[in-house]
Amino acid sequence: EDQVTQSPEALRLQEGESSSLNCSYTVSGLRGLFWYRQDPGKGPEFLFTLYSAGEEKEKERLKATLTKKESFLHITAPKPEDSATYLCAVQSLLEYGNKLVFGAGTILRVKS
Amino acid sequence: DTEVTQTPKHLVMGMTNKKSLKCEQHMGHRAMYWYKQKAKKPPELMFVYSYEKLSINESVPSRFSPECPNSSLLNLHLHALQPEDSALYLCASSQQGAGGYTFGSGTRLTVV
């Protein structure tokens, strides 16, 4: 069964204090690993897709990396507006479609 | 147009009511999804439509009835819901077989 585990569950940072979020996964037939940001009461907002080990993608203060078993979301010099829940998900291809399975998320709070 | 639009944003319904949630996208995506998200939990897949045909039903109770009238629209018909069905209902779409999912902002459903 496809499984995604994120750590830590919650993370408190001071503004400017860099850190990383972890996403470990087991999936049969990985079609892609996704990072989303979700603000309270809103739908997930797409950040990155990674397809193969060694791949890296960057967007402003965020950088996502992928190995064969896990992915990291590195946050450099975070600001209070980066506070949100960060969700990792894997896409697996099924016989009749594809499916996105989410981890429980990491709640990030950045204090000024 | 790169959005998924969901209506209504909020819905309060009694256990004997019948209501419908609506979702619309104009990105030419041929796969559409319904997810359910409880507070402080990740989104959970309910249904997948591929080329307007139901391809995945994740053992969802029959009081939830999905419908895909055309390639741009997705409905979720609700009948005889229970209070535990209160949640954020998210619609998403994607290119068939690959690529990221675009989520709508969700419908906050409260069953009283």
gemmi code that builds the backbone of each chain (N, CA, C; Angstrom):
import gemmi

chains = {
    "A": [
        ("GLU", (0.850, -1.201, 0.000), (0.000, 0.000, 0.000), (0.883, 1.248, 0.000)),
        ("ASP", (0.484, 2.232, -0.804), (1.262, 3.471, -0.867), (1.218, 4.207, 0.465)),
        ("GLN", (2.381, 4.726, 0.875), (2.443, 5.383, 2.174), (3.375, 6.588, 2.113)),
        ("VAL", (2.949, 7.681, 2.759), (3.751, 8.901, 2.819), (3.809, 9.355, 4.275)),
        ("THR", (5.014, 9.568, 4.775), (5.208, 9.988, 6.167), (5.990, 11.290, 6.191)),
        ("GLN", (5.439, 12.306, 6.849), (6.108, 13.598, 6.922), (6.577, 13.879, 8.349)),
        ("SER", (7.723, 14.529, 8.437), (8.234, 14.947, 9.741), (8.971, 16.274, 9.609)),
        ("PRO", (8.982, 17.092, 10.684), (8.198, 16.903, 11.905), (6.723, 17.224, 11.674)),
        ("GLU", (5.879, 16.922, 12.668), (4.456, 17.265, 12.551), (4.270, 18.768, 12.581)),
        ("ALA", (5.071, 19.452, 13.404), (4.985, 20.899, 13.516), (6.394, 21.452, 13.702)),
        ("LEU", (6.584, 22.665, 13.204), (7.901, 23.292, 13.260), (7.727, 24.779, 13.499)),
        ("ARG", (8.395, 25.267, 14.526), (8.373, 26.702, 14.814), (9.758, 27.271, 14.534)),
        ("LEU", (9.818, 28.307, 13.723), (11.085, 28.936, 13.368), (11.020, 30.425, 13.623)),
        ("GLN", (12.158, 30.987, 13.918), (12.277, 32.433, 13.937), (12.488, 32.910, 12.498)),
        ("GLU", (12.055, 34.107, 12.208), (12.280, 34.673, 10.886), (13.767, 34.628, 10.568)),
        ("GLY", (14.112, 34.094, 9.386), (15.507, 34.006, 8.982), (16.195, 32.707, 9.368)),
        ("GLU", (15.525, 31.875, 10.168), (16.127, 30.618, 10.626), (15.809, 29.504, 9.632)),
        ("SER", (16.765, 29.068, 8.862), (16.559, 28.069, 7.812), (16.354, 26.676, 8.402)),
        ("SER", (15.600, 25.828, 7.710), (15.360, 24.471, 8.170), (14.862, 23.612, 7.006)),
        ("SER", (14.593, 22.328, 7.297), (14.119, 21.398, 6.270), (12.963, 20.565, 6.777)),
        ("LEU", (12.050, 20.267, 5.870), (10.951, 19.355, 6.141), (11.225, 18.048, 5.397)),
        ("ASN", (10.842, 16.924, 6.022), (11.128, 15.619, 5.438), (9.857, 14.914, 4.992)),
        ("CYS", (9.956, 14.184, 3.891), (8.852, 13.366, 3.386), (9.446, 12.034, 2.944)),
        ("SER", (9.117, 10.953, 3.649), (9.563, 9.627, 3.222), (8.384, 8.877, 2.634)),
        ("TYR", (8.648, 8.043, 1.639), (7.532, 7.434, 0.924), (7.841, 6.001, 0.512)),
        ("THR", (6.776, 5.211, 0.396), (6.838, 3.906, -0.251), (5.654, 3.848, -1.204)),
        ("VAL", (5.952, 3.554, -2.457), (4.902, 3.528, -3.476), (5.302, 2.560, -4.565)),
        ("SER", (4.329, 1.885, -5.109), (4.589, 1.018, -6.259), (4.366, 1.842, -7.521)),
        ("GLY", (5.409, 1.987, -8.307), (5.255, 2.730, -9.560), (5.095, 4.222, -9.364)),
        ("LEU", (6.118, 4.882, -8.794), (6.054, 6.328, -8.560), (5.953, 7.071, -9.886)),
        ("ARG", (4.912, 7.923, -9.968), (4.742, 8.753, -11.157), (5.158, 10.192, -10.897)),
        ("GLY", (5.348, 10.508, -9.626), (5.753, 11.864, -9.298), (5.568, 12.101, -7.808)),
        ("LEU", (6.387, 13.018, -7.254), (6.237, 13.436, -5.865), (5.942, 14.922, -5.872)),
        ("PHE", (4.949, 15.320, -5.105), (4.454, 16.682, -5.145), (4.559, 17.341, -3.778)),
        ("TRP", (4.862, 18.621, -3.781), (4.785, 19.439, -2.581), (3.700, 20.502, -2.797)),
        ("TYR", (2.851, 20.634, -1.774), (1.790, 21.635, -1.787), (1.880, 22.454, -0.504)),
        ("ARG", (1.417, 23.674, -0.596), (1.239, 24.541, 0.572), (-0.252, 24.711, 0.782)),
        ("GLN", (-0.718, 24.628, 2.039), (-2.133, 24.826, 2.323), (-2.307, 25.805, 3.476)),
        ("ASP", (-3.064, 26.865, 3.212), (-3.442, 27.816, 4.257), (-4.770, 27.374, 4.854)),
        ("PRO", (-5.060, 27.740, 6.108), (-6.281, 27.272, 6.778), (-7.540, 27.565, 5.973)),
        ("GLY", (-8.392, 26.544, 5.791), (-9.663, 26.704, 5.098), (-9.565, 26.853, 3.594)),
        ("LYS", (-8.352, 26.697, 3.035), (-8.154, 26.847, 1.592), (-7.725, 25.522, 0.970)),
        ("GLY", (-7.793, 25.449, -0.369), (-7.303, 24.267, -1.046), (-5.782, 24.273, -1.141)),
        ("PRO", (-5.178, 23.103, -1.315), (-3.721, 23.041, -1.467), (-3.247, 23.822, -2.694)),
        ("GLU", (-2.133, 24.531, -2.527), (-1.534, 25.308, -3.608), (-0.279, 24.590, -4.084)),
        ("PHE", (-0.208, 24.292, -5.359), (0.905, 23.532, -5.923), (2.227, 24.289, -5.796)),
        ("LEU", (3.278, 23.573, -5.341), (4.613, 24.152, -5.267), (5.557, 23.500, -6.276)),
        ("PHE", (5.769, 22.187, -6.133), (6.759, 21.494, -6.955), (6.293, 20.093, -7.331)),
        ("THR", (6.815, 19.608, -8.466), (6.741, 18.192, -8.819), (8.156, 17.687, -9.068)),
        ("LEU", (8.470, 16.528, -8.490), (9.768, 15.880, -8.709), (9.503, 14.484, -9.248)),
        ("TYR", (10.278, 14.065, -10.247), (9.998, 12.790, -10.895), (11.094, 11.744, -10.705)),
        ("SER", (12.340, 12.172, -10.511), (13.399, 11.165, -10.439), (14.427, 11.550, -9.381)),
        ("ALA", (15.072, 10.530, -8.815), (16.086, 10.740, -7.777), (17.180, 11.656, -8.290)),
        ("GLY", (17.566, 12.612, -7.439), (18.583, 13.577, -7.810), (18.011, 14.889, -8.324)),
        ("GLU", (16.744, 14.895, -8.606), (16.114, 16.103, -9.141), (15.946, 17.151, -8.035)),
        ("GLU", (16.129, 18.419, -8.382), (15.949, 19.529, -7.458), (15.165, 20.631, -8.157)),
        ("LYS", (14.311, 21.324, -7.382), (13.579, 22.467, -7.924), (13.543, 23.558, -6.874)),
        ("GLU", (13.577, 24.813, -7.342), (13.604, 25.960, -6.434), (12.537, 26.967, -6.814)),
        ("LYS", (12.041, 27.647, -5.772), (11.075, 28.725, -5.977), (11.208, 29.656, -4.787)),
        ("GLU", (11.734, 30.828, -5.022), (11.944, 31.842, -3.987), (12.755, 31.231, -2.838)),
        ("ARG", (12.195, 31.146, -1.638), (12.944, 30.653, -0.477), (12.852, 29.134, -0.315)),
        ("LEU", (12.177, 28.456, -1.230), (11.943, 27.018, -1.123), (12.759, 26.244, -2.144)),
        ("LYS", (13.275, 25.095, -1.691), (13.998, 24.190, -2.583), (13.597, 22.767, -2.246)),
        ("ALA", (13.172, 22.001, -3.242), (12.763, 20.621, -3.032), (13.757, 19.686, -3.688)),
        ("THR", (14.094, 18.587, -2.968), (15.011, 17.575, -3.480), (14.380, 16.206, -3.342)),
        ("LEU", (14.871, 15.247, -4.141), (14.284, 13.906, -4.150), (15.366, 12.836, -4.200)),
        ("THR", (15.217, 11.811, -3.318), (16.028, 10.600, -3.405), (15.072, 9.441, -3.684)),
        ("LYS", (15.592, 8.220, -3.675), (14.744, 7.062, -3.985), (13.752, 6.759, -2.878)),
        ("LYS", (13.989, 7.313, -1.675), (13.101, 6.973, -0.560), (12.495, 8.178, 0.129)),
        ("GLU", (13.029, 9.389, -0.130), (12.513, 10.553, 0.572), (12.731, 11.835, -0.212)),
        ("SER", (12.019, 12.848, 0.236), (12.157, 14.171, -0.346), (12.301, 15.174, 0.797)),
        ("PHE", (13.032, 16.251, 0.520), (13.204, 17.316, 1.492), (12.707, 18.626, 0.892)),
        ("LEU", (12.069, 19.426, 1.755), (11.711, 20.788, 1.371), (12.538, 21.709, 2.256)),
        ("HIS", (13.521, 22.370, 1.645), (14.408, 23.258, 2.379), (13.835, 24.673, 2.320)),
        ("ILE", (13.789, 25.315, 3.489), (13.280, 26.681, 3.556), (14.425, 27.571, 4.040)),
        ("THR", (14.831, 28.488, 3.178), (15.967, 29.360, 3.481), (15.464, 30.734, 3.906)),
        ("ALA", (15.934, 31.181, 5.064), (15.580, 32.512, 5.598), (14.074, 32.751, 5.526)),
        ("PRO", (13.282, 31.916, 6.205), (11.822, 32.036, 6.095), (11.305, 33.353, 6.657)),
        ("LYS", (10.121, 33.740, 6.126), (9.418, 34.930, 6.590), (8.073, 34.500, 7.191)),
        ("PRO", (7.448, 35.362, 7.999), (6.150, 34.994, 8.595), (5.113, 34.549, 7.565)),
        ("GLU", (5.156, 35.093, 6.366), (4.175, 34.704, 5.351), (4.391, 33.300, 4.804)),
        ("ASP", (5.487, 32.654, 5.180), (5.702, 31.254, 4.810), (4.965, 30.306, 5.751)),
        ("SER", (4.360, 30.840, 6.799), (3.602, 30.008, 7.738), (2.426, 29.366, 7.021)),
        ("ALA", (2.325, 28.059, 7.105), (1.277, 27.281, 6.424), (1.496, 25.812, 6.765)),
        ("THR", (0.600, 24.961, 6.270), (0.829, 23.524, 6.321), (1.408, 23.089, 4.979)),
        ("TYR", (2.512, 22.349, 5.031), (3.159, 21.880, 3.814), (2.870, 20.380, 3.667)),
        ("LEU", (2.265, 20.046, 2.551), (1.839, 18.679, 2.278), (2.711, 18.056, 1.190)),
        ("CYS", (3.102, 16.819, 1.427), (3.824, 16.023, 0.444), (2.869, 14.948, -0.064)),
        ("ALA", (2.934, 14.633, -1.339), (2.044, 13.616, -1.903), (2.770, 12.849, -2.996)),
        ("VAL", (2.406, 11.572, -3.151), (2.957, 10.770, -4.237), (1.830, 10.381, -5.188)),
        ("GLN", (2.168, 10.317, -6.452), (1.196, 9.928, -7.462), (1.538, 8.536, -7.954)),
        ("SER", (0.560, 7.651, -7.870), (0.770, 6.306, -8.376), (-0.217, 6.035, -9.501)),
        ("LEU", (0.239, 5.287, -10.466), (-0.582, 4.993, -11.634), (-1.332, 3.699, -11.403)),
        ("LEU", (-2.659, 3.772, -11.474), (-3.501, 2.593, -11.293), (-4.009, 2.135, -12.651)),
        ("GLU", (-4.690, 1.003, -12.666), (-5.175, 0.460, -13.924), (-6.169, 1.406, -14.604)),
        ("TYR", (-6.961, 2.105, -13.805), (-8.016, 2.931, -14.384), (-7.841, 4.408, -14.088)),
        ("GLY", (-6.636, 4.822, -13.781), (-6.414, 6.235, -13.510), (-5.221, 6.412, -12.599)),
        ("ASN", (-4.966, 7.634, -12.168), (-3.873, 7.839, -11.216), (-4.425, 8.416, -9.931)),
        ("LYS", (-3.638, 8.300, -8.892), (-4.097, 8.603, -7.543), (-3.024, 9.377, -6.809)),
        ("LEU", (-3.414, 10.417, -6.096), (-2.495, 11.217, -5.296), (-2.744, 10.889, -3.829)),
        ("VAL", (-1.688, 10.418, -3.166), (-1.795, 10.044, -1.753), (-0.964, 11.019, -0.930)),
        ("PHE", (-1.579, 11.645, 0.059), (-0.940, 12.688, 0.834), (-0.359, 12.165, 2.146)),
        ("GLY", (0.709, 12.821, 2.588), (1.168, 12.674, 3.957), (0.341, 13.560, 4.871)),
        ("ALA", (0.574, 13.431, 6.186), (-0.222, 14.171, 7.177), (0.126, 15.649, 7.223)),
        ("GLY", (1.260, 16.034, 6.640), (1.629, 17.439, 6.587), (2.527, 17.886, 7.715)),
        ("THR", (3.228, 18.988, 7.483), (4.015, 19.673, 8.510), (3.460, 21.075, 8.659)),
        ("ILE", (3.075, 21.419, 9.898), (2.573, 22.767, 10.176), (3.759, 23.658, 10.508)),
        ("LEU", (4.003, 24.657, 9.676), (5.139, 25.563, 9.868), (4.647, 26.899, 10.406)),
        ("ARG", (5.267, 27.362, 11.487), (4.987, 28.698, 12.025), (6.303, 29.470, 12.062)),
        ("VAL", (6.311, 30.624, 11.432), (7.503, 31.474, 11.404), (7.180, 32.753, 12.175)),
        ("LYS", (7.944, 33.007, 13.212), (7.714, 34.189, 14.053), (8.684, 35.294, 13.677)),
        ("SER", (8.170, 36.527, 13.708), (9.032, 37.677, 13.392), (9.772, 38.149, 14.631)),
    ],
    "B": [
        ("ASP", (-7.050, 30.313, -18.450), (-7.696, 30.086, -17.160), (-7.007, 28.906, -16.491)),
        ("THR", (-6.380, 29.130, -15.337), (-5.626, 28.073, -14.651), (-6.238, 27.756, -13.304)),
        ("GLU", (-7.545, 27.917, -13.202), (-8.201, 27.721, -11.912), (-9.234, 26.604, -11.945)),
        ("VAL", (-9.447, 26.075, -10.738), (-10.567, 25.171, -10.489), (-11.527, 25.926, -9.578)),
        ("THR", (-12.761, 26.091, -10.023), (-13.742, 26.888, -9.287), (-14.764, 25.988, -8.624)),
        ("GLN", (-14.929, 26.145, -7.319), (-15.897, 25.343, -6.573), (-16.985, 26.232, -5.984)),
        ("THR", (-18.222, 25.759, -6.081), (-19.353, 26.456, -5.459), (-20.276, 25.444, -4.785)),
        ("PRO", (-20.915, 25.817, -3.673), (-20.677, 27.066, -2.936), (-19.411, 26.982, -2.097)),
        ("LYS", (-18.991, 28.079, -1.510), (-17.811, 28.063, -0.638), (-18.165, 27.495, 0.725)),
        ("HIS", (-19.392, 27.763, 1.173), (-19.862, 27.245, 2.462), (-21.259, 26.656, 2.265)),
        ("LEU", (-21.563, 25.580, 2.986), (-22.872, 24.944, 2.897), (-23.220, 24.335, 4.243)),
        ("VAL", (-24.410, 24.689, 4.741), (-24.941, 24.075, 5.950), (-26.199, 23.314, 5.538)),
        ("MET", (-26.276, 22.044, 5.866), (-27.437, 21.253, 5.472), (-27.876, 20.316, 6.591)),
        ("GLY", (-29.164, 20.049, 6.619), (-29.705, 19.113, 7.573), (-29.539, 17.692, 7.080)),
        ("MET", (-29.723, 16.745, 7.966), (-29.487, 15.345, 7.634), (-30.499, 14.794, 6.631)),
        ("THR", (-31.629, 15.501, 6.439), (-32.628, 15.012, 5.480), (-32.575, 15.769, 4.142)),
        ("ASN", (-31.676, 16.736, 4.066), (-31.606, 17.562, 2.850), (-30.911, 16.841, 1.711)),
        ("LYS", (-31.165, 17.367, 0.491), (-30.392, 16.994, -0.692), (-29.734, 18.253, -1.232)),
        ("LYS", (-28.439, 18.198, -1.438), (-27.708, 19.341, -1.977), (-26.654, 18.840, -2.955)),
        ("SER", (-26.077, 19.776, -3.720), (-25.018, 19.421, -4.659), (-23.856, 20.394, -4.556)),
        ("LEU", (-22.650, 19.857, -4.674), (-21.444, 20.667, -4.791), (-21.031, 20.675, -6.261)),
        ("LYS", (-20.529, 21.840, -6.709), (-20.164, 21.963, -8.115), (-18.702, 22.340, -8.259)),
        ("CYS", (-18.100, 21.875, -9.351), (-16.696, 22.120, -9.638), (-16.542, 22.333, -11.137)),
        ("GLU", (-15.742, 23.345, -11.523), (-15.584, 23.669, -12.938), (-14.125, 24.003, -13.225)),
        ("GLN", (-13.618, 23.488, -14.352), (-12.270, 23.841, -14.800), (-12.273, 23.983, -16.312)),
        ("HIS", (-11.427, 24.900, -16.810), (-11.330, 25.141, -18.254), (-9.886, 25.037, -18.716)),
        ("MET", (-9.135, 24.103, -18.118), (-7.736, 23.915, -18.483), (-7.559, 22.749, -19.461)),
        ("GLY", (-8.669, 22.127, -19.853), (-8.568, 20.987, -20.758), (-8.119, 19.711, -20.083)),
        ("HIS", (-8.128, 19.715, -18.732), (-7.750, 18.510, -17.992), (-8.822, 17.438, -18.161)),
        ("ARG", (-8.388, 16.177, -18.356), (-9.359, 15.104, -18.584), (-9.517, 14.197, -17.378)),
        ("ALA", (-8.845, 14.514, -16.281), (-9.028, 13.773, -15.034), (-9.495, 14.756, -13.968)),
        ("MET", (-10.545, 14.384, -13.223), (-11.069, 15.240, -12.161), (-11.314, 14.398, -10.911)),
        ("TYR", (-11.188, 15.031, -9.765), (-11.153, 14.301, -8.494), (-11.999, 15.009, -7.439)),
        ("TRP", (-12.571, 14.213, -6.550), (-13.139, 14.727, -5.304), (-12.312, 14.187, -4.141)),
        ("TYR", (-11.906, 15.109, -3.253), (-11.209, 14.767, -2.025), (-12.022, 15.302, -0.848)),
        ("LYS", (-11.908, 14.623, 0.279), (-12.513, 15.059, 1.533), (-11.387, 15.339, 2.528)),
        ("GLN", (-11.486, 16.467, 3.237), (-10.453, 16.799, 4.212), (-11.092, 17.194, 5.534)),
        ("LYS", (-10.815, 16.410, 6.573), (-11.239, 16.739, 7.922), (-10.198, 17.665, 8.538)),
        ("ALA", (-10.625, 18.356, 9.602), (-9.744, 19.334, 10.242), (-8.425, 18.692, 10.686)),
        ("LYS", (-7.330, 19.339, 10.351), (-5.987, 18.934, 10.738), (-5.602, 17.562, 10.201)),
        ("LYS", (-6.236, 17.135, 9.123), (-5.910, 15.878, 8.453), (-5.592, 16.161, 6.998)),
        ("PRO", (-4.869, 15.245, 6.324), (-4.613, 15.469, 4.893), (-5.838, 15.149, 4.062)),
        ("PRO", (-5.887, 15.625, 2.819), (-6.993, 15.271, 1.923), (-7.029, 13.763, 1.664)),
        ("GLU", (-8.239, 13.215, 1.604), (-8.434, 11.794, 1.302), (-9.240, 11.669, 0.024)),
        ("LEU", (-8.756, 10.824, -0.882), (-9.413, 10.644, -2.172), (-10.780, 9.978, -1.999)),
        ("MET", (-11.772, 10.531, -2.728), (-13.105, 9.922, -2.754), (-13.372, 9.285, -4.123)),
        ("PHE", (-13.281, 10.090, -5.176), (-13.630, 9.638, -6.521), (-12.634, 10.192, -7.540)),
        ("VAL", (-12.440, 9.419, -8.629), (-11.658, 9.870, -9.774), (-12.492, 9.684, -11.029)),
        ("TYR", (-12.562, 10.732, -11.840), (-13.171, 10.650, -13.165), (-12.081, 10.811, -14.208)),
        ("SER", (-12.084, 9.907, -15.179), (-11.128, 9.958, -16.265), (-11.908, 9.961, -17.574)),
        ("TYR", (-11.747, 11.008, -18.367), (-12.509, 11.164, -19.612), (-14.010, 10.986, -19.361)),
        ("GLU", (-14.480, 11.663, -18.333), (-15.887, 11.744, -17.939), (-16.466, 10.410, -17.453)),
        ("LYS", (-15.610, 9.426, -17.239), (-16.089, 8.150, -16.700), (-15.510, 7.922, -15.309)),
        ("LEU", (-16.346, 7.419, -14.393), (-15.883, 7.133, -13.041), (-14.885, 5.984, -13.093)),
        ("SER", (-13.650, 6.263, -12.671), (-12.618, 5.222, -12.741), (-12.213, 4.707, -11.371)),
        ("ILE", (-12.366, 5.517, -10.336), (-12.012, 5.088, -8.988), (-13.067, 5.580, -7.999)),
        ("ASN", (-13.569, 4.665, -7.184), (-14.451, 4.990, -6.067), (-13.807, 4.370, -4.846)),
        ("GLU", (-13.335, 5.213, -3.932), (-12.614, 4.706, -2.768), (-13.568, 4.252, -1.669)),
        ("SER", (-14.505, 3.372, -2.036), (-15.446, 2.800, -1.050), (-16.201, 3.886, -0.301)),
        ("VAL", (-16.658, 4.880, -1.042), (-17.389, 5.995, -0.440), (-18.857, 5.600, -0.251)),
        ("PRO", (-19.474, 5.958, 0.889), (-20.901, 5.621, 1.109), (-21.789, 6.175, 0.005)),
        ("SER", (-22.890, 5.485, -0.255), (-23.769, 5.839, -1.375), (-24.505, 7.161, -1.157)),
        ("ARG", (-24.436, 7.729, 0.048), (-25.055, 9.038, 0.264), (-24.268, 10.148, -0.469)),
        ("PHE", (-23.087, 9.809, -0.961), (-22.313, 10.697, -1.842), (-22.413, 10.129, -3.265)),
        ("SER", (-22.887, 10.946, -4.208), (-23.069, 10.479, -5.576), (-22.405, 11.449, -6.541)),
        ("PRO", (-21.310, 11.031, -7.194), (-20.633, 11.933, -8.110), (-21.262, 11.902, -9.501)),
        ("GLU", (-21.013, 12.985, -10.237), (-21.516, 13.076, -11.616), (-20.568, 13.947, -12.421)),
        ("CYS", (-20.287, 13.538, -13.648), (-19.425, 14.328, -14.518), (-20.173, 14.576, -15.822)),
        ("PRO", (-20.927, 15.685, -15.909), (-21.772, 15.932, -17.093), (-20.966, 16.168, -18.381)),
        ("ASN", (-19.794, 16.793, -18.242), (-18.930, 16.998, -19.399), (-17.489, 17.166, -18.910)),
        ("SER", (-16.573, 17.424, -19.820), (-15.151, 17.427, -19.461), (-14.748, 18.590, -18.572)),
        ("SER", (-15.615, 19.579, -18.396), (-15.278, 20.751, -17.591), (-15.969, 20.770, -16.235)),
        ("LEU", (-16.979, 19.948, -16.050), (-17.810, 20.017, -14.850), (-17.778, 18.720, -14.051)),
        ("LEU", (-17.822, 18.892, -12.740), (-17.884, 17.749, -11.834), (-18.818, 18.137, -10.697)),
        ("ASN", (-19.785, 17.276, -10.421), (-20.716, 17.523, -9.327), (-20.595, 16.441, -8.267)),
        ("LEU", (-20.979, 16.792, -7.047), (-21.079, 15.803, -5.979), (-22.435, 16.001, -5.316)),
        ("HIS", (-23.322, 15.026, -5.520), (-24.672, 15.097, -4.972), (-24.689, 14.480, -3.580)),
        ("LEU", (-25.325, 15.193, -2.660), (-25.314, 14.798, -1.247), (-26.732, 14.510, -0.781)),
        ("HIS", (-26.921, 13.426, -0.070), (-28.269, 13.064, 0.412), (-28.153, 12.273, 1.704)),
        ("ALA", (-28.960, 12.674, 2.684), (-29.011, 11.952, 3.965), (-27.651, 11.848, 4.614)),
        ("LEU", (-26.936, 12.973, 4.662), (-25.606, 12.962, 5.264), (-25.688, 12.902, 6.786)),
        ("GLN", (-24.575, 12.548, 7.385), (-24.430, 12.466, 8.822), (-23.526, 13.600, 9.319)),
        ("PRO", (-23.643, 13.996, 10.577), (-22.771, 15.064, 11.099), (-21.283, 14.787, 10.886)),
        ("GLU", (-20.881, 13.514, 10.899), (-19.458, 13.192, 10.718), (-18.984, 13.411, 9.284)),
        ("ASP", (-19.934, 13.729, 8.381), (-19.552, 14.052, 7.005), (-19.139, 15.515, 6.865)),
        ("SER", (-19.268, 16.289, 7.926), (-18.828, 17.680, 7.906), (-17.330, 17.726, 7.656)),
        ("ALA", (-16.936, 18.501, 6.646), (-15.526, 18.540, 6.243), (-15.359, 19.584, 5.151)),
        ("LEU", (-14.117, 19.766, 4.707), (-13.803, 20.565, 3.527), (-13.753, 19.611, 2.338)),
        ("TYR", (-14.589, 19.878, 1.322), (-14.609, 19.018, 0.132), (-13.860, 19.739, -0.985)),
        ("LEU", (-12.836, 19.061, -1.475), (-11.940, 19.650, -2.467), (-12.114, 18.963, -3.809)),
        ("CYS", (-12.159, 19.769, -4.851), (-12.157, 19.275, -6.218), (-10.787, 19.558, -6.813)),
        ("ALA", (-10.302, 18.675, -7.666), (-9.015, 18.883, -8.335), (-9.097, 18.354, -9.755)),
        ("SER", (-8.181, 18.826, -10.586), (-8.100, 18.313, -11.951), (-6.637, 18.160, -12.325)),
        ("SER", (-6.390, 17.316, -13.343), (-5.027, 17.121, -13.826), (-5.055, 16.627, -15.254)),
        ("GLN", (-3.897, 16.738, -15.923), (-3.758, 16.092, -17.210), (-3.816, 14.589, -16.988)),
        ("GLN", (-4.410, 13.856, -17.877), (-4.549, 12.424, -17.702), (-3.178, 11.757, -17.655)),
        ("GLY", (-2.914, 11.009, -16.584), (-1.720, 10.182, -16.504), (-0.499, 10.824, -15.906)),
        ("ALA", (-0.425, 12.135, -15.850), (0.806, 12.754, -15.359), (0.544, 14.194, -14.972)),
        ("GLY", (1.520, 14.777, -14.301), (1.429, 16.196, -14.003), (0.772, 16.484, -12.677)),
        ("GLY", (0.922, 17.708, -12.229), (0.378, 18.125, -10.950), (-1.118, 18.284, -10.977)),
        ("TYR", (-1.703, 18.217, -9.808), (-3.122, 18.443, -9.643), (-3.346, 19.909, -9.287)),
        ("THR", (-4.371, 20.513, -9.884), (-4.790, 21.855, -9.492), (-6.041, 21.717, -8.637)),
        ("PHE", (-5.970, 22.253, -7.433), (-7.093, 22.151, -6.501), (-7.916, 23.432, -6.502)),
        ("GLY", (-9.210, 23.266, -6.245), (-10.064, 24.398, -5.968), (-9.923, 24.816, -4.511)),
        ("SER", (-10.621, 25.878, -4.148), (-10.548, 26.399, -2.775), (-11.404, 25.595, -1.810)),
        ("GLY", (-12.268, 24.738, -2.342), (-13.031, 23.849, -1.476), (-14.413, 24.377, -1.104)),
        ("THR", (-15.262, 23.471, -0.671), (-16.557, 23.793, -0.074), (-16.536, 23.322, 1.370)),
        ("ARG", (-16.745, 24.264, 2.286), (-16.809, 23.903, 3.716), (-18.229, 23.446, 4.003)),
        ("LEU", (-18.418, 22.150, 4.261), (-19.735, 21.562, 4.493), (-19.946, 21.290, 5.969)),
        ("THR", (-21.085, 21.750, 6.477), (-21.470, 21.461, 7.852), (-22.826, 20.762, 7.830)),
        ("VAL", (-22.903, 19.584, 8.422), (-24.152, 18.815, 8.494), (-24.699, 18.929, 9.910)),
        ("VAL", (-25.937, 19.422, 10.018), (-26.520, 19.639, 11.347), (-27.746, 18.715, 11.573)),
    ],
}
model = gemmi.Model(1)
for chain_id, residues in chains.items():
    chain = gemmi.Chain(chain_id)
    for i, (resn, *xyz) in enumerate(residues, 1):
        res = gemmi.Residue()
        res.name, res.seqid = resn, gemmi.SeqId(i, " ")
        for name, pos in zip(("N", "CA", "C"), xyz):
            atom = gemmi.Atom()
            atom.name, atom.element = name, gemmi.Element(name[0])
            atom.pos, atom.b_iso = gemmi.Position(*pos), 0.0
            res.add_atom(atom)
        chain.add_residue(res)
    model.add_chain(chain)
structure = gemmi.Structure()
structure.add_model(model)
structure.setup_entities()
